[in-house]
Amino acid sequence: MLRFPERFSTGIFVKRPPSLDRDHFEKLFGCTIQYESEYDQIELNPELLDVKLPGANSQINRLNEEMLNEHLSRLKDQDIGIKVRAVIVSFMSKGHLVGVNVASEIHMSVRKVSRKLREVGITFSQLAYSIRHEKAISFIKQPNVCFG
């Protein structure tokens, strides 16, 4: 049986001043709301991470992860590993993963991409293998996929 924790969040921080119906919102979220904070943040109850959703769909999850990786690669101060990873995923889905194409996509030479990846402790081959491994595991876990 699916059981959610009693408390969804363990803390809420907002930049704005306290609202008139503060008690209503604290009752709604089940925790104290810290107003006039430096940042807006919701701290989720860690027990939520262990709850398996009844309608979970591994294919949608995989697509969401790919879109998230693509979005992260566009962030201004991104890590080279994230950027290359998103491009590798994109090329893998098209069926033609070549280092030159990946480097060209992020507007760098193959040598520069290799050097930058080495600086963060990974190689192109390791990254590609890791992604293939993750994809293989996600396919194996799909109940509606038959192998053989």
Secondary structure, 3 states (H helix, E strand, C coil): CCCCCCCCEEEEECCCCCCCCHHHHHHHHCCCEECCCCCCEEEECHHHHHCCCCCCCHHHHHHHHHHHHHHHHCCCCCCHHHHHHHHHHHHHHHCCCCHHHHHHHCCCCHHHHHHHHHHCCCCHHHHHHHHHHHHHHHHHCCCCCCCC
